[in-house]
Amino acid sequence: MFDTHLSTVLSGTLFRKLFNNEQITLFEFNFLTSVLINNNVPFDTAFASGTRKNPASMQLTIHINPSATLVLVVSLEPGSSVFSPSP
């Protein structure tokens, strides 16, 4: 069953921006990770520097439970990210 505390954390304004595929700033991304840390939510991050074809982007993987994860890709600039959805 989905933890209601985690549901509250993920329903914040910045997480809704991510779910709507809106661009966020690096400051906002750092704030999101601090919210996850303060709420003891396990997560991983990855960073890909920008190239001529792809913008700089980050991937945030939130571990919901041992068998479920939520993967969010954050572009720091307009364009298609280096990270692609997992199969």
Backbone as numpy.savetxt, mean C-alpha at the origin, in Angstrom:
# Nx Ny Nz CAx CAy CAz Cx Cy Cz
-12.29 -15.10 10.12 -13.13 -13.92 10.12 -12.25 -12.66 10.12
-12.67 -11.65 9.40 -11.92 -10.41 9.28 -11.94 -9.65 10.60
-10.80 -9.27 11.08 -10.66 -8.54 12.33 -11.28 -7.15 12.20
-12.21 -6.79 13.11 -12.87 -5.48 13.02 -11.89 -4.34 13.28
-10.87 -4.58 14.10 -9.85 -3.56 14.34 -9.10 -3.27 13.04
-8.71 -4.30 12.33 -8.02 -4.12 11.05 -8.93 -3.44 10.04
-10.19 -3.78 10.07 -11.17 -3.15 9.19 -11.23 -1.64 9.44
-11.18 -1.25 10.70 -11.19 0.17 11.05 -9.95 0.87 10.54
-8.79 0.23 10.70 -7.53 0.81 10.22 -7.58 0.99 8.70
-8.04 -0.02 7.97 -8.06 0.02 6.51 -9.14 0.91 5.93
-10.08 1.38 6.77 -11.14 2.24 6.25 -10.78 3.72 6.36
-9.56 4.04 6.77 -9.12 5.43 6.86 -9.06 6.11 5.50
-9.01 7.42 5.52 -9.03 8.22 4.29 -7.90 7.87 3.33
-6.68 7.74 3.84 -5.55 7.44 2.95 -5.65 6.06 2.34
-6.12 5.07 3.11 -6.29 3.74 2.54 -7.37 3.76 1.47
-8.42 4.54 1.68 -9.46 4.65 0.65 -8.89 5.27 -0.62
-7.96 6.24 -0.48 -7.31 6.81 -1.67 -6.56 5.72 -2.43
-5.87 4.85 -1.69 -5.13 3.76 -2.35 -6.09 2.79 -3.04
-7.17 2.43 -2.35 -8.13 1.49 -2.93 -8.77 2.07 -4.19
-8.88 3.40 -4.27 -9.44 4.06 -5.45 -8.38 4.35 -6.51
-7.17 3.82 -6.28 -6.05 3.96 -7.22 -5.67 5.42 -7.45
-5.75 6.23 -6.38 -5.34 7.62 -6.45 -3.87 7.73 -6.06
-3.19 8.70 -6.63 -1.78 8.91 -6.33 -1.65 9.53 -4.95
-0.68 9.06 -4.15 -0.41 9.66 -2.85 1.06 10.08 -2.80
1.38 10.92 -1.84 2.75 11.40 -1.70 3.56 10.43 -0.85
4.86 10.61 -0.88 5.75 9.80 -0.04 5.44 10.05 1.44
5.15 11.29 1.80 4.77 11.61 3.17 3.54 10.81 3.60
2.52 10.74 2.73 1.31 9.99 3.04 1.60 8.49 3.17
2.48 7.98 2.30 2.85 6.56 2.38 3.53 6.27 3.72
4.45 7.15 4.12 5.12 6.98 5.42 4.12 7.04 6.57
3.12 7.90 6.45 2.09 7.97 7.48 1.31 6.66 7.54
0.99 6.09 6.37 0.27 4.80 6.34 1.06 3.71 7.05
2.36 3.65 6.78 3.17 2.62 7.43 3.23 2.86 8.94
3.26 4.12 9.37 3.27 4.38 10.82 1.94 3.98 11.46
0.84 4.14 10.74 -0.47 3.70 11.24 -0.47 2.18 11.40
0.07 1.48 10.40 0.14 0.01 10.49 1.01 -0.42 11.66
2.14 0.23 11.86 3.03 -0.11 12.97 2.35 0.15 14.31
1.74 1.32 14.44 1.06 1.67 15.70 -0.09 0.73 16.03
-0.68 0.11 15.01 -1.79 -0.82 15.22 -1.36 -2.27 15.16
-0.03 -2.48 15.14 0.54 -3.84 15.17 0.03 -4.72 14.02
-0.04 -4.12 12.83 -0.48 -4.84 11.63 0.78 -5.22 10.83
1.00 -6.52 10.58 2.19 -6.92 9.83 2.10 -6.52 8.35
3.23 -6.03 7.82 3.26 -5.61 6.42 4.69 -5.66 5.90
4.82 -5.62 4.57 6.11 -5.55 3.88 6.01 -4.41 2.87
7.15 -3.81 2.55 7.19 -2.79 1.51 8.30 -3.11 0.52
8.13 -2.64 -0.69 9.16 -2.75 -1.72 9.16 -1.45 -2.50
10.34 -1.06 -2.99 10.48 0.19 -3.74 11.15 -0.11 -5.08
10.64 0.52 -6.13 11.27 0.43 -7.46 11.53 1.85 -7.94
12.79 2.15 -8.21 13.11 3.50 -8.69 12.57 3.69 -10.09
12.32 4.91 -10.44 11.74 5.21 -11.74 12.73 5.00 -12.88
12.19 4.73 -14.04 12.97 4.61 -15.27 12.33 5.54 -16.30
12.86 5.53 -17.51 12.23 6.36 -18.55 10.84 5.85 -18.89
10.62 4.54 -18.74 9.32 3.96 -19.08 8.35 3.92 -17.90
8.85 3.72 -16.70 7.99 3.53 -15.54 8.34 4.52 -14.42
7.32 5.02 -13.73 7.58 5.95 -12.63 8.08 5.21 -11.39
8.66 5.96 -10.47 9.03 5.37 -9.18 7.74 4.91 -8.50
7.81 3.75 -7.86 6.61 3.22 -7.20 7.00 2.36 -6.02
6.02 2.12 -5.18 6.20 1.27 -4.00 5.08 0.26 -3.95
5.37 -0.86 -3.32 4.36 -1.89 -3.12 4.22 -2.12 -1.63
3.00 -2.08 -1.14 2.69 -2.31 0.26 1.89 -3.61 0.35
2.43 -4.59 1.07 1.75 -5.88 1.25 1.34 -5.98 2.71
0.03 -6.01 2.95 -0.51 -6.11 4.30 -0.94 -7.55 4.52
-0.46 -8.14 5.60 -0.77 -9.54 5.91 -2.01 -9.59 6.80
-3.12 -10.02 6.20 -4.40 -10.08 6.89 -4.42 -11.26 7.86
-4.06 -12.41 7.37 -3.92 -13.63 8.18 -2.90 -14.51 7.47
-2.59 -15.69 7.99 -1.55 -16.51 7.34 -1.80 -16.86 5.87
-3.05 -16.83 5.43 -3.32 -17.23 4.05 -3.86 -16.10 3.18
-3.99 -14.89 3.71 -4.54 -13.77 2.94 -3.67 -12.53 3.09
-3.38 -11.91 1.96 -2.62 -10.66 1.97 -3.34 -9.64 1.09
-3.08 -8.39 1.36 -3.62 -7.30 0.57 -2.41 -6.57 -0.02
-2.32 -6.52 -1.36 -1.18 -5.91 -2.03 -1.65 -4.62 -2.70
-1.00 -3.51 -2.32 -1.33 -2.21 -2.87 -0.09 -1.63 -3.54
-0.23 -1.16 -4.77 0.88 -0.55 -5.50 0.65 0.96 -5.50
1.68 1.69 -5.10 1.61 3.14 -4.99 2.58 3.75 -5.99
2.06 4.49 -6.98 2.91 5.21 -7.92 3.24 6.57 -7.33
4.51 6.92 -7.34 4.92 8.22 -6.83 4.86 9.29 -7.90
4.64 8.88 -9.14 4.52 9.78 -10.28 3.44 9.21 -11.19
2.86 10.01 -12.07 1.88 9.48 -13.01 2.49 8.43 -13.94
1.71 7.44 -14.32 2.17 6.42 -15.25 1.95 5.03 -14.71
2.34 4.01 -15.50 2.17 2.61 -15.12 3.34 2.17 -14.26
3.02 1.47 -13.18 4.03 1.04 -12.21 4.87 -0.13 -12.73
6.07 -0.27 -12.13 6.92 -1.42 -12.42 6.29 -2.68 -11.84
5.63 -2.54 -10.69 5.01 -3.69 -10.04 3.76 -4.09 -10.81
3.59 -5.38 -10.98 2.39 -5.86 -11.64 1.62 -6.74 -10.68
0.30 -6.85 -10.87 -0.49 -7.70 -9.97 -0.02 -9.15 -10.02
-0.10 -9.83 -8.88 0.26 -11.24 -8.85 -0.84 -12.07 -9.47
-0.46 -13.24 -10.01 -1.48 -14.09 -10.64 -2.42 -14.67 -9.64
